[in-house]
């Protein structure tokens, strides 16, 4: 999957705030079913870290990744 799980990110978010944004997306039954029943690889993109055109060097990438791993922990 190529990013854009949520658009609520902000580059100043903490890992906990990123976790909450992902958690909110998972509340939709069809989305939750898709993400929990379908094996996939997810590529975090600039919208997921909260700043347009961010790359892996941006300071919010580590926090967004940590938040994602807290809610979707399997093998990450």
N, CA, C, O and CB atoms as a CASP TS submission, in Angstrom:
PFRMAT TS
TARGET T0000
AUTHOR 0000-0000-0000
METHOD Language model
MODEL 1
PARENT N/A
ATOM      1  N   UNK     1       0.840  -1.163   0.000  1.00  0.00           N
ATOM      2  CA  UNK     1       0.000   0.000   0.000  1.00  0.00           C
ATOM      3  C   UNK     1       0.890   1.232   0.000  1.00  0.00           C
ATOM      4  O   UNK     1       1.874   1.280   0.737  1.00  0.00           O
ATOM      5  CB  UNK     1      -0.958  -0.005   1.206  1.00  0.00           C
ATOM      6  N   UNK     2       0.568   2.204  -0.794  1.00  0.00           N
ATOM      7  CA  UNK     2       1.445   3.358  -0.974  1.00  0.00           C
ATOM      8  C   UNK     2       0.975   4.587  -0.201  1.00  0.00           C
ATOM      9  O   UNK     2       0.619   5.603  -0.799  1.00  0.00           O
ATOM     10  CB  UNK     2       1.549   3.693  -2.437  1.00  0.00           C
ATOM     11  N   UNK     3       0.974   4.493   1.101  1.00  0.00           N
ATOM     12  CA  UNK     3       0.729   5.654   1.944  1.00  0.00           C
ATOM     13  C   UNK     3      -0.699   6.166   1.980  1.00  0.00           C
ATOM     14  O   UNK     3      -1.633   5.547   1.471  1.00  0.00           O
ATOM     15  CB  UNK     3       1.588   6.733   1.510  1.00  0.00           C
ATOM     16  N   UNK     4      -0.818   7.312   2.599  1.00  0.00           N
ATOM     17  CA  UNK     4      -2.090   8.024   2.736  1.00  0.00           C
ATOM     18  C   UNK     4      -3.124   7.280   3.584  1.00  0.00           C
ATOM     19  O   UNK     4      -4.313   7.288   3.266  1.00  0.00           O
ATOM     20  CB  UNK     4      -2.665   8.285   1.374  1.00  0.00           C
ATOM     21  N   UNK     5      -2.674   6.645   4.650  1.00  0.00           N
ATOM     22  CA  UNK     5      -3.624   6.007   5.555  1.00  0.00           C
ATOM     23  C   UNK     5      -4.495   7.066   6.221  1.00  0.00           C
ATOM     24  O   UNK     5      -5.677   6.838   6.477  1.00  0.00           O
ATOM     25  CB  UNK     5      -2.887   5.163   6.618  1.00  0.00           C
ATOM     26  N   UNK     6      -3.914   8.202   6.494  1.00  0.00           N
ATOM     27  CA  UNK     6      -4.662   9.296   7.118  1.00  0.00           C
ATOM     28  C   UNK     6      -4.067  10.623   6.665  1.00  0.00           C
ATOM     29  O   UNK     6      -2.925  10.681   6.211  1.00  0.00           O
ATOM     30  CB  UNK     6      -4.637   9.181   8.674  1.00  0.00           C
ATOM     31  N   UNK     7      -4.842  11.668   6.793  1.00  0.00           N
ATOM     32  CA  UNK     7      -4.389  13.010   6.438  1.00  0.00           C
ATOM     33  C   UNK     7      -4.390  13.930   7.655  1.00  0.00           C
ATOM     34  O   UNK     7      -4.308  15.150   7.517  1.00  0.00           O
ATOM     35  CB  UNK     7      -5.274  13.596   5.336  1.00  0.00           C
ATOM     36  N   UNK     8      -4.482  13.350   8.828  1.00  0.00           N
ATOM     37  CA  UNK     8      -4.559  14.177  10.037  1.00  0.00           C
ATOM     38  C   UNK     8      -3.193  14.489  10.610  1.00  0.00           C
ATOM     39  O   UNK     8      -3.092  15.164  11.634  1.00  0.00           O
ATOM     40  CB  UNK     8      -5.399  13.490  11.088  1.00  0.00           C
ATOM     41  N   UNK     9      -2.150  14.014   9.976  1.00  0.00           N
ATOM     42  CA  UNK     9      -0.806  14.202  10.497  1.00  0.00           C
ATOM     43  C   UNK     9      -0.349  15.648  10.471  1.00  0.00           C
ATOM     44  O   UNK     9      -0.801  16.452   9.657  1.00  0.00           O
ATOM     45  CB  UNK     9       0.151  13.369   9.724  1.00  0.00           C
ATOM     46  N   UNK    10       0.528  15.944  11.352  1.00  0.00           N
ATOM     47  CA  UNK    10       1.163  17.251  11.451  1.00  0.00           C
ATOM     48  C   UNK    10       2.612  16.987  11.810  1.00  0.00           C
ATOM     49  O   UNK    10       2.886  16.134  12.655  1.00  0.00           O
ATOM     50  CB  UNK    10       0.451  18.186  12.516  1.00  0.00           C
ATOM     51  N   UNK    11       3.524  17.674  11.208  1.00  0.00           N
ATOM     52  CA  UNK    11       4.938  17.378  11.429  1.00  0.00           C
ATOM     53  C   UNK    11       5.358  17.555  12.885  1.00  0.00           C
ATOM     54  O   UNK    11       6.423  17.077  13.277  1.00  0.00           O
ATOM     55  CB  UNK    11       5.789  18.260  10.549  1.00  0.00           C
ATOM     56  N   UNK    12       4.541  18.232  13.696  1.00  0.00           N
ATOM     57  CA  UNK    12       4.849  18.388  15.111  1.00  0.00           C
ATOM     58  C   UNK    12       4.221  17.320  15.991  1.00  0.00           C
ATOM     59  O   UNK    12       4.379  17.352  17.212  1.00  0.00           O
ATOM     60  CB  UNK    12       4.403  19.730  15.573  1.00  0.00           C
ATOM     61  N   UNK    13       3.504  16.365  15.382  1.00  0.00           N
ATOM     62  CA  UNK    13       2.861  15.301  16.151  1.00  0.00           C
ATOM     63  C   UNK    13       3.882  14.463  16.899  1.00  0.00           C
ATOM     64  O   UNK    13       5.004  14.262  16.434  1.00  0.00           O
ATOM     65  CB  UNK    13       2.033  14.412  15.237  1.00  0.00           C
ATOM     66  N   UNK    14       3.476  13.978  18.064  1.00  0.00           N
ATOM     67  CA  UNK    14       4.268  12.981  18.788  1.00  0.00           C
ATOM     68  C   UNK    14       3.914  11.609  18.226  1.00  0.00           C
ATOM     69  O   UNK    14       2.964  11.474  17.455  1.00  0.00           O
ATOM     70  CB  UNK    14       4.004  13.047  20.343  1.00  0.00           C
ATOM     71  N   UNK    15       4.677  10.598  18.612  1.00  0.00           N
ATOM     72  CA  UNK    15       4.356   9.228  18.183  1.00  0.00           C
ATOM     73  C   UNK    15       2.955   8.852  18.651  1.00  0.00           C
ATOM     74  O   UNK    15       2.222   8.176  17.928  1.00  0.00           O
ATOM     75  CB  UNK    15       5.398   8.216  18.734  1.00  0.00           C
ATOM     76  N   UNK    16       2.581   9.279  19.841  1.00  0.00           N
ATOM     77  CA  UNK    16       1.260   8.967  20.382  1.00  0.00           C
ATOM     78  C   UNK    16       0.145   9.607  19.538  1.00  0.00           C
ATOM     79  O   UNK    16      -0.903   8.995  19.331  1.00  0.00           O
ATOM     80  CB  UNK    16       1.161   9.445  21.839  1.00  0.00           C
ATOM     81  N   UNK    17       0.369  10.815  19.061  1.00  0.00           N
ATOM     82  CA  UNK    17      -0.632  11.473  18.219  1.00  0.00           C
ATOM     83  C   UNK    17      -0.752  10.784  16.852  1.00  0.00           C
ATOM     84  O   UNK    17      -1.850  10.655  16.313  1.00  0.00           O
ATOM     85  CB  UNK    17      -0.274  12.956  18.032  1.00  0.00           C
ATOM     86  N   UNK    18       0.379  10.346  16.302  1.00  0.00           N
ATOM     87  CA  UNK    18       0.320   9.577  15.061  1.00  0.00           C
ATOM     88  C   UNK    18      -0.420   8.264  15.299  1.00  0.00           C
ATOM     89  O   UNK    18      -1.229   7.847  14.470  1.00  0.00           O
ATOM     90  CB  UNK    18       1.743   9.307  14.514  1.00  0.00           C
ATOM     91  N   UNK    19      -0.143   7.609  16.433  1.00  0.00           N
ATOM     92  CA  UNK    19      -0.831   6.364  16.781  1.00  0.00           C
ATOM     93  C   UNK    19      -2.342   6.607  16.844  1.00  0.00           C
ATOM     94  O   UNK    19      -3.117   5.804  16.325  1.00  0.00           O
ATOM     95  CB  UNK    19      -0.310   5.807  18.137  1.00  0.00           C
ATOM     96  N   UNK    20      -2.754   7.682  17.461  1.00  0.00           N
ATOM     97  CA  UNK    20      -4.173   8.001  17.579  1.00  0.00           C
ATOM     98  C   UNK    20      -4.808   8.215  16.196  1.00  0.00           C
ATOM     99  O   UNK    20      -5.921   7.749  15.952  1.00  0.00           O
ATOM    100  CB  UNK    20      -4.365   9.252  18.452  1.00  0.00           C
ATOM    101  N   UNK    21      -4.115   8.910  15.300  1.00  0.00           N
ATOM    102  CA  UNK    21      -4.638   9.161  13.950  1.00  0.00           C
ATOM    103  C   UNK    21      -4.865   7.838  13.214  1.00  0.00           C
ATOM    104  O   UNK    21      -5.872   7.672  12.525  1.00  0.00           O
ATOM    105  CB  UNK    21      -3.665  10.065  13.144  1.00  0.00           C
ATOM    106  N   UNK    22      -3.938   6.912  13.361  1.00  0.00           N
ATOM    107  CA  UNK    22      -4.084   5.601  12.718  1.00  0.00           C
ATOM    108  C   UNK    22      -5.218   4.827  13.383  1.00  0.00           C
ATOM    109  O   UNK    22      -6.024   4.186  12.709  1.00  0.00           O
ATOM    110  CB  UNK    22      -2.755   4.794  12.795  1.00  0.00           C
ATOM    111  N   UNK    23      -5.269   4.892  14.707  1.00  0.00           N
ATOM    112  CA  UNK    23      -6.334   4.224  15.455  1.00  0.00           C
ATOM    113  C   UNK    23      -7.706   4.710  14.984  1.00  0.00           C
ATOM    114  O   UNK    23      -8.625   3.906  14.827  1.00  0.00           O
ATOM    115  CB  UNK    23      -6.168   4.472  16.970  1.00  0.00           C
ATOM    116  N   UNK    24      -7.848   5.998  14.762  1.00  0.00           N
ATOM    117  CA  UNK    24      -9.117   6.551  14.301  1.00  0.00           C
ATOM    118  C   UNK    24      -9.515   5.975  12.946  1.00  0.00           C
ATOM    119  O   UNK    24     -10.690   5.688  12.716  1.00  0.00           O
ATOM    120  CB  UNK    24      -9.032   8.072  14.217  1.00  0.00           C
ATOM    121  N   UNK    25      -8.556   5.806  12.056  1.00  0.00           N
ATOM    122  CA  UNK    25      -8.849   5.215  10.749  1.00  0.00           C
ATOM    123  C   UNK    25      -9.330   3.778  10.895  1.00  0.00           C
ATOM    124  O   UNK    25     -10.202   3.324  10.153  1.00  0.00           O
ATOM    125  CB  UNK    25      -7.611   5.265   9.849  1.00  0.00           C
ATOM    126  N   UNK    26      -8.753   3.067  11.860  1.00  0.00           N
ATOM    127  CA  UNK    26      -9.085   1.654  12.055  1.00  0.00           C
ATOM    128  C   UNK    26     -10.476   1.453  12.658  1.00  0.00           C
ATOM    129  O   UNK    26     -10.927   0.314  12.778  1.00  0.00           O
ATOM    130  CB  UNK    26      -8.049   1.002  12.945  1.00  0.00           C
ATOM    131  N   UNK    27     -11.156   2.521  13.036  1.00  0.00           N
ATOM    132  CA  UNK    27     -12.505   2.400  13.592  1.00  0.00           C
ATOM    133  C   UNK    27     -13.564   2.153  12.519  1.00  0.00           C
ATOM    134  O   UNK    27     -14.650   1.663  12.829  1.00  0.00           O
ATOM    135  CB  UNK    27     -12.855   3.652  14.369  1.00  0.00           C
ATOM    136  N   UNK    28     -13.270   2.477  11.292  1.00  0.00           N
ATOM    137  CA  UNK    28     -14.211   2.208  10.194  1.00  0.00           C
ATOM    138  C   UNK    28     -14.198   0.699   9.922  1.00  0.00           C
ATOM    139  O   UNK    28     -13.145   0.148   9.605  1.00  0.00           O
ATOM    140  CB  UNK    28     -13.827   3.029   8.887  1.00  0.00           C
ATOM    141  N   UNK    29     -15.335   0.027  10.039  1.00  0.00           N
ATOM    142  CA  UNK    29     -15.370  -1.438   9.922  1.00  0.00           C
ATOM    143  C   UNK    29     -14.732  -2.003   8.647  1.00  0.00           C
ATOM    144  O   UNK    29     -14.002  -2.993   8.710  1.00  0.00           O
ATOM    145  CB  UNK    29     -16.785  -1.895   9.989  1.00  0.00           C
ATOM    146  N   UNK    30     -14.996  -1.394   7.513  1.00  0.00           N
ATOM    147  CA  UNK    30     -14.433  -1.914   6.247  1.00  0.00           C
ATOM    148  C   UNK    30     -12.915  -1.725   6.186  1.00  0.00           C
ATOM    149  O   UNK    30     -12.195  -2.596   5.698  1.00  0.00           O
ATOM    150  CB  UNK    30     -15.090  -1.212   5.040  1.00  0.00           C
ATOM    151  N   UNK    31     -12.440  -0.592   6.681  1.00  0.00           N
ATOM    152  CA  UNK    31     -10.992  -0.334   6.715  1.00  0.00           C
ATOM    153  C   UNK    31     -10.321  -1.324   7.663  1.00  0.00           C
ATOM    154  O   UNK    31      -9.303  -1.928   7.326  1.00  0.00           O
ATOM    155  CB  UNK    31     -10.694   1.133   7.157  1.00  0.00           C
ATOM    156  N   UNK    32     -10.905  -1.484   8.856  1.00  0.00           N
ATOM    157  CA  UNK    32     -10.352  -2.416   9.840  1.00  0.00           C
ATOM    158  C   UNK    32     -10.303  -3.832   9.258  1.00  0.00           C
ATOM    159  O   UNK    32      -9.310  -4.539   9.425  1.00  0.00           O
ATOM    160  CB  UNK    32     -11.192  -2.396  11.143  1.00  0.00           C
ATOM    161  N   UNK    33     -11.367  -4.239   8.581  1.00  0.00           N
ATOM    162  CA  UNK    33     -11.391  -5.569   7.976  1.00  0.00           C
ATOM    163  C   UNK    33     -10.281  -5.710   6.935  1.00  0.00           C
ATOM    164  O   UNK    33      -9.564  -6.710   6.914  1.00  0.00           O
ATOM    165  CB  UNK    33     -12.760  -5.842   7.333  1.00  0.00           C
ATOM    166  N   UNK    34     -10.147  -4.713   6.083  1.00  0.00           N
ATOM    167  CA  UNK    34      -9.098  -4.757   5.057  1.00  0.00           C
ATOM    168  C   UNK    34      -7.719  -4.881   5.683  1.00  0.00           C
ATOM    169  O   UNK    34      -6.949  -5.768   5.312  1.00  0.00           O
ATOM    170  CB  UNK    34      -9.158  -3.508   4.175  1.00  0.00           C
ATOM    171  N   UNK    35      -7.398  -4.004   6.626  1.00  0.00           N
ATOM    172  CA  UNK    35      -6.047  -3.983   7.203  1.00  0.00           C
ATOM    173  C   UNK    35      -5.749  -5.170   8.103  1.00  0.00           C
ATOM    174  O   UNK    35      -4.584  -5.527   8.276  1.00  0.00           O
ATOM    175  CB  UNK    35      -5.850  -2.719   7.982  1.00  0.00           C
ATOM    176  N   UNK    36      -6.772  -5.791   8.682  1.00  0.00           N
ATOM    177  CA  UNK    36      -6.513  -6.917   9.576  1.00  0.00           C
ATOM    178  C   UNK    36      -6.621  -8.268   8.875  1.00  0.00           C
ATOM    179  O   UNK    36      -6.114  -9.264   9.391  1.00  0.00           O
ATOM    180  CB  UNK    36      -7.472  -6.875  10.738  1.00  0.00           C
ATOM    181  N   UNK    37      -7.267  -8.327   7.715  1.00  0.00           N
ATOM    182  CA  UNK    37      -7.467  -9.599   7.032  1.00  0.00           C
ATOM    183  C   UNK    37      -6.632  -9.766   5.767  1.00  0.00           C
ATOM    184  O   UNK    37      -6.548 -10.867   5.222  1.00  0.00           O
ATOM    185  CB  UNK    37      -8.903  -9.751   6.689  1.00  0.00           C
ATOM    186  N   UNK    38      -6.020  -8.697   5.300  1.00  0.00           N
ATOM    187  CA  UNK    38      -5.274  -8.744   4.044  1.00  0.00           C
ATOM    188  C   UNK    38      -3.794  -8.483   4.294  1.00  0.00           C
ATOM    189  O   UNK    38      -3.428  -7.405   4.761  1.00  0.00           O
ATOM    190  CB  UNK    38      -5.834  -7.720   3.041  1.00  0.00           C
ATOM    191  N   UNK    39      -2.938  -9.459   3.989  1.00  0.00           N
ATOM    192  CA  UNK    39      -1.502  -9.205   4.142  1.00  0.00           C
ATOM    193  C   UNK    39      -1.083  -8.075   3.201  1.00  0.00           C
ATOM    194  O   UNK    39      -1.470  -8.055   2.032  1.00  0.00           O
ATOM    195  CB  UNK    39      -0.673 -10.496   3.854  1.00  0.00           C
ATOM    196  N   UNK    40      -0.302  -7.152   3.710  1.00  0.00           N
ATOM    197  CA  UNK    40       0.160  -6.059   2.865  1.00  0.00           C
ATOM    198  C   UNK    40       1.432  -5.449   3.427  1.00  0.00           C
ATOM    199  O   UNK    40       1.763  -5.606   4.602  1.00  0.00           O
ATOM    200  CB  UNK    40      -0.925  -4.990   2.727  1.00  0.00           C
ATOM    201  N   UNK    41       2.111  -4.768   2.573  1.00  0.00           N
ATOM    202  CA  UNK    41       3.257  -3.952   2.961  1.00  0.00           C
ATOM    203  C   UNK    41       2.801  -2.517   2.833  1.00  0.00           C
ATOM    204  O   UNK    41       2.134  -2.150   1.866  1.00  0.00           O
ATOM    205  CB  UNK    41       4.540  -4.246   2.073  1.00  0.00           C
ATOM    206  N   UNK    42       3.160  -1.711   3.806  1.00  0.00           N
ATOM    207  CA  UNK    42       2.712  -0.324   3.812  1.00  0.00           C
ATOM    208  C   UNK    42       3.909   0.601   3.686  1.00  0.00           C
ATOM    209  O   UNK    42       4.889   0.464   4.418  1.00  0.00           O
ATOM    210  CB  UNK    42       1.916  -0.007   5.092  1.00  0.00           C
ATOM    211  N   UNK    43       3.827   1.529   2.770  1.00  0.00           N
ATOM    212  CA  UNK    43       4.875   2.527   2.572  1.00  0.00           C
ATOM    213  C   UNK    43       4.381   3.862   3.118  1.00  0.00           C
ATOM    214  O   UNK    43       3.458   4.460   2.564  1.00  0.00           O
ATOM    215  CB  UNK    43       5.267   2.649   1.063  1.00  0.00           C
ATOM    216  N   UNK    44       4.988   4.322   4.190  1.00  0.00           N
ATOM    217  CA  UNK    44       4.610   5.611   4.771  1.00  0.00           C
ATOM    218  C   UNK    44       5.029   6.713   3.805  1.00  0.00           C
ATOM    219  O   UNK    44       6.173   6.745   3.352  1.00  0.00           O
ATOM    220  CB  UNK    44       5.267   5.818   6.181  1.00  0.00           C
ATOM    221  N   UNK    45       4.106   7.611   3.494  1.00  0.00           N
ATOM    222  CA  UNK    45       4.461   8.706   2.594  1.00  0.00           C
ATOM    223  C   UNK    45       4.363  10.053   3.303  1.00  0.00           C
ATOM    224  O   UNK    45       4.138  10.106   4.512  1.00  0.00           O
ATOM    225  CB  UNK    45       3.556   8.696   1.359  1.00  0.00           C
ATOM    226  N   UNK    46       4.531  11.133   2.557  1.00  0.00           N
ATOM    227  CA  UNK    46       4.591  12.466   3.158  1.00  0.00           C
ATOM    228  C   UNK    46       3.314  12.843   3.906  1.00  0.00           C
ATOM    229  O   UNK    46       3.389  13.526   4.927  1.00  0.00           O
ATOM    230  CB  UNK    46       4.867  13.493   2.091  1.00  0.00           C
ATOM    231  N   UNK    47       2.147  12.418   3.428  1.00  0.00           N
ATOM    232  CA  UNK    47       0.904  12.743   4.137  1.00  0.00           C
ATOM    233  C   UNK    47       0.826  12.030   5.483  1.00  0.00           C
ATOM    234  O   UNK    47       0.237  12.554   6.429  1.00  0.00           O
ATOM    235  CB  UNK    47      -0.309  12.373   3.281  1.00  0.00           C
ATOM    236  N   UNK    48       1.412  10.846   5.575  1.00  0.00           N
ATOM    237  CA  UNK    48       1.396  10.095   6.823  1.00  0.00           C
ATOM    238  C   UNK    48       2.311  10.711   7.883  1.00  0.00           C
ATOM    239  O   UNK    48       2.140  10.443   9.072  1.00  0.00           O
ATOM    240  CB  UNK    48       1.804   8.661   6.564  1.00  0.00           C
ATOM    241  N   UNK    49       3.262  11.516   7.477  1.00  0.00           N
ATOM    242  CA  UNK    49       4.167  12.147   8.445  1.00  0.00           C
ATOM    243  C   UNK    49       3.847  13.611   8.670  1.00  0.00           C
ATOM    244  O   UNK    49       4.440  14.250   9.539  1.00  0.00           O
ATOM    245  CB  UNK    49       5.597  12.014   7.983  1.00  0.00           C
ATOM    246  N   UNK    50       2.923  14.144   7.902  1.00  0.00           N
ATOM    247  CA  UNK    50       2.404  15.467   8.190  1.00  0.00           C
ATOM    248  C   UNK    50       3.050  16.645   7.490  1.00  0.00           C
ATOM    249  O   UNK    50       2.819  17.789   7.879  1.00  0.00           O
ATOM    250  CB  UNK    50       2.497  15.686   9.585  1.00  0.00           C
ATOM    251  N   UNK    51       3.842  16.399   6.482  1.00  0.00           N
ATOM    252  CA  UNK    51       4.411  17.534   5.748  1.00  0.00           C
ATOM    253  C   UNK    51       4.600  17.147   4.283  1.00  0.00           C
ATOM    254  O   UNK    51       5.146  16.089   3.969  1.00  0.00           O
ATOM    255  CB  UNK    51       5.767  17.982   6.377  1.00  0.00           C
ATOM    256  N   UNK    52       4.147  18.008   3.413  1.00  0.00           N
ATOM    257  CA  UNK    52       4.214  17.731   1.981  1.00  0.00           C
ATOM    258  C   UNK    52       5.659  17.585   1.523  1.00  0.00           C
ATOM    259  O   UNK    52       6.530  18.377   1.883  1.00  0.00           O
ATOM    260  CB  UNK    52       3.519  18.840   1.189  1.00  0.00           C
ATOM    261  N   UNK    53       5.886  16.558   0.724  1.00  0.00           N
ATOM    262  CA  UNK    53       7.180  16.263   0.119  1.00  0.00           C
ATOM    263  C   UNK    53       8.279  15.918   1.121  1.00  0.00           C
ATOM    264  O   UNK    53       9.462  16.055   0.810  1.00  0.00           O
ATOM    265  CB  UNK    53       7.614  17.425  -0.694  1.00  0.00           C
ATOM    266  N   UNK    54       7.902  15.473   2.318  1.00  0.00           N
ATOM    267  CA  UNK    54       8.911  15.036   3.292  1.00  0.00           C
ATOM    268  C   UNK    54       9.568  13.761   2.776  1.00  0.00           C
ATOM    269  O   UNK    54       8.925  12.935   2.129  1.00  0.00           O
ATOM    270  CB  UNK    54       8.274  14.801   4.706  1.00  0.00           C
ATOM    271  N   UNK    55      10.839  13.617   3.070  1.00  0.00           N
ATOM    272  CA  UNK    55      11.512  12.363   2.748  1.00  0.00           C
ATOM    273  C   UNK    55      11.977  11.714   4.055  1.00  0.00           C
ATOM    274  O   UNK    55      11.663  12.205   5.140  1.00  0.00           O
ATOM    275  CB  UNK    55      12.720  12.602   1.774  1.00  0.00           C
ATOM    276  N   UNK    56      12.711  10.632   3.951  1.00  0.00           N
ATOM    277  CA  UNK    56      13.076   9.852   5.137  1.00  0.00           C
ATOM    278  C   UNK    56      13.935  10.620   6.140  1.00  0.00           C
ATOM    279  O   UNK    56      14.094  10.171   7.275  1.00  0.00           O
ATOM    280  CB  UNK    56      13.805   8.614   4.714  1.00  0.00           C
ATOM    281  N   UNK    57      14.484  11.748   5.754  1.00  0.00           N
ATOM    282  CA  UNK    57      15.328  12.533   6.667  1.00  0.00           C
ATOM    283  C   UNK    57      14.531  13.487   7.549  1.00  0.00           C
ATOM    284  O   UNK    57      15.073  14.050   8.501  1.00  0.00           O
ATOM    285  CB  UNK    57      16.343  13.321   5.876  1.00  0.00           C
ATOM    286  N   UNK    58      13.246  13.675   7.240  1.00  0.00           N
ATOM    287  CA  UNK    58      12.444  14.629   8.012  1.00  0.00           C
ATOM    288  C   UNK    58      12.244  14.117   9.433  1.00  0.00           C
ATOM    289  O   UNK    58      12.043  12.920   9.643  1.00  0.00           O
ATOM    290  CB  UNK    58      11.076  14.873   7.332  1.00  0.00           C
ATOM    291  N   UNK    59      12.298  15.020  10.407  1.00  0.00           N
ATOM    292  CA  UNK    59      12.236  14.626  11.817  1.00  0.00           C
ATOM    293  C   UNK    59      10.946  13.919  12.227  1.00  0.00           C
ATOM    294  O   UNK    59      10.951  13.181  13.212  1.00  0.00           O
ATOM    295  CB  UNK    59      12.410  15.830  12.667  1.00  0.00           C
ATOM    296  N   UNK    60       9.860  14.116  11.516  1.00  0.00           N
ATOM    297  CA  UNK    60       8.601  13.490  11.918  1.00  0.00           C
ATOM    298  C   UNK    60       8.467  12.047  11.436  1.00  0.00           C
ATOM    299  O   UNK    60       7.567  11.337  11.884  1.00  0.00           O
ATOM    300  CB  UNK    60       7.444  14.299  11.395  1.00  0.00           C
ATOM    301  N   UNK    61       9.331  11.603  10.546  1.00  0.00           N
ATOM    302  CA  UNK    61       9.235  10.242  10.020  1.00  0.00           C
ATOM    303  C   UNK    61       9.420   9.211  11.137  1.00  0.00           C
ATOM    304  O   UNK    61       8.673   8.235  11.201  1.00  0.00           O
ATOM    305  CB  UNK    61      10.281  10.021   8.914  1.00  0.00           C
ATOM    306  N   UNK    62      10.387   9.412  11.999  1.00  0.00           N
ATOM    307  CA  UNK    62      10.625   8.458  13.089  1.00  0.00           C
ATOM    308  C   UNK    62       9.424   8.387  14.030  1.00  0.00           C
ATOM    309  O   UNK    62       9.054   7.302  14.478  1.00  0.00           O
ATOM    310  CB  UNK    62      11.889   8.847  13.877  1.00  0.00           C
ATOM    311  N   UNK    63       8.820   9.523  14.329  1.00  0.00           N
ATOM    312  CA  UNK    63       7.659   9.527  15.231  1.00  0.00           C
ATOM    313  C   UNK    63       6.453   8.863  14.565  1.00  0.00           C
ATOM    314  O   UNK    63       5.725   8.109  15.210  1.00  0.00           O
ATOM    315  CB  UNK    63       7.304  10.974  15.651  1.00  0.00           C
ATOM    316  N   UNK    64       6.242   9.138  13.284  1.00  0.00           N
ATOM    317  CA  UNK    64       5.121   8.513  12.563  1.00  0.00           C
ATOM    318  C   UNK    64       5.320   6.999  12.484  1.00  0.00           C
ATOM    319  O   UNK    64       4.371   6.237  12.665  1.00  0.00           O
ATOM    320  CB  UNK    64       4.984   9.112  11.133  1.00  0.00           C
ATOM    321  N   UNK    65       6.540   6.570  12.218  1.00  0.00           N
ATOM    322  CA  UNK    65       6.840   5.145  12.139  1.00  0.00           C
ATOM    323  C   UNK    65       6.625   4.478  13.488  1.00  0.00           C
ATOM    324  O   UNK    65       6.072   3.381  13.559  1.00  0.00           O
ATOM    325  CB  UNK    65       8.279   4.921  11.658  1.00  0.00           C
ATOM    326  N   UNK    66       7.056   5.128  14.549  1.00  0.00           N
ATOM    327  CA  UNK    66       6.860   4.587  15.897  1.00  0.00           C
ATOM    328  C   UNK    66       5.367   4.461  16.210  1.00  0.00           C
ATOM    329  O   UNK    66       4.937   3.442  16.750  1.00  0.00           O
ATOM    330  CB  UNK    66       7.555   5.485  16.949  1.00  0.00           C
ATOM    331  N   UNK    67       4.584   5.469  15.882  1.00  0.00           N
ATOM    332  CA  UNK    67       3.143   5.409  16.103  1.00  0.00           C
ATOM    333  C   UNK    67       2.496   4.284  15.323  1.00  0.00           C
ATOM    334  O   UNK    67       1.628   3.582  15.842  1.00  0.00           O
ATOM    335  CB  UNK    67       2.502   6.721  15.728  1.00  0.00           C
ATOM    336  N   UNK    68       2.915   4.109  14.076  1.00  0.00           N
ATOM    337  CA  UNK    68       2.388   3.040  13.238  1.00  0.00           C
ATOM    338  C   UNK    68       2.728   1.680  13.834  1.00  0.00           C
ATOM    339  O   UNK    68       1.876   0.791  13.875  1.00  0.00           O
ATOM    340  CB  UNK    68       2.940   3.150  11.812  1.00  0.00           C
ATOM    341  N   UNK    69       3.958   1.511  14.293  1.00  0.00           N
ATOM    342  CA  UNK    69       4.385   0.229  14.870  1.00  0.00           C
ATOM    343  C   UNK    69       3.640  -0.090  16.162  1.00  0.00           C
ATOM    344  O   UNK    69       3.431  -1.261  16.478  1.00  0.00           O
ATOM    345  CB  UNK    69       5.886   0.246  15.135  1.00  0.00           C
ATOM    346  N   UNK    70       3.240   0.930  16.907  1.00  0.00           N
ATOM    347  CA  UNK    70       2.516   0.685  18.147  1.00  0.00           C
ATOM    348  C   UNK    70       1.122   0.130  17.902  1.00  0.00           C
ATOM    349  O   UNK    70       0.612  -0.635  18.720  1.00  0.00           O
ATOM    350  CB  UNK    70       2.423   1.957  18.949  1.00  0.00           C
ATOM    351  N   UNK    71       0.509   0.498  16.807  1.00  0.00           N
ATOM    352  CA  UNK    71      -0.850   0.031  16.533  1.00  0.00           C
ATOM    353  C   UNK    71      -0.884  -1.157  15.583  1.00  0.00           C
ATOM    354  O   UNK    71      -1.837  -1.935  15.599  1.00  0.00           O
ATOM    355  CB  UNK    71      -1.672   1.154  15.958  1.00  0.00           C
ATOM    356  N   UNK    72       0.146  -1.306  14.757  1.00  0.00           N
ATOM    357  CA  UNK    72       0.235  -2.411  13.807  1.00  0.00           C
ATOM    358  C   UNK    72       1.603  -3.076  14.019  1.00  0.00           C
ATOM    359  O   UNK    72       2.509  -2.901  13.203  1.00  0.00           O
ATOM    360  CB  UNK    72       0.051  -1.910  12.305  1.00  0.00           C
ATOM    361  N   UNK    73       1.754  -3.837  15.111  1.00  0.00           N
ATOM    362  CA  UNK    73       3.081  -4.290  15.515  1.00  0.00           C
ATOM    363  C   UNK    73       3.672  -5.484  14.783  1.00  0.00           C
ATOM    364  O   UNK    73       4.885  -5.681  14.856  1.00  0.00           O
ATOM    365  CB  UNK    73       3.041  -4.605  16.907  1.00  0.00           C
ATOM    366  N   UNK    74       2.887  -6.290  14.086  1.00  0.00           N
ATOM    367  CA  UNK    74       3.396  -7.554  13.560  1.00  0.00           C
ATOM    368  C   UNK    74       4.534  -7.394  12.568  1.00  0.00           C
ATOM    369  O   UNK    74       4.370  -6.866  11.468  1.00  0.00           O
ATOM    370  CB  UNK    74       2.289  -8.303  12.913  1.00  0.00           C
ATOM    371  N   UNK    75       5.681  -7.867  12.996  1.00  0.00           N
ATOM    372  CA  UNK    75       6.886  -7.959  12.153  1.00  0.00           C
ATOM    373  C   UNK    75       7.402  -6.639  11.607  1.00  0.00           C
ATOM    374  O   UNK    75       8.105  -6.644  10.597  1.00  0.00           O
ATOM    375  CB  UNK    75       6.615  -8.855  11.015  1.00  0.00           C
ATOM    376  N   UNK    76       7.089  -5.521  12.220  1.00  0.00           N
ATOM    377  CA  UNK    76       7.604  -4.244  11.718  1.00  0.00           C
ATOM    378  C   UNK    76       8.922  -3.913  12.389  1.00  0.00           C
ATOM    379  O   UNK    76       9.517  -2.875  12.101  1.00  0.00           O
ATOM    380  CB  UNK    76       6.589  -3.111  11.951  1.00  0.00           C
TER
END
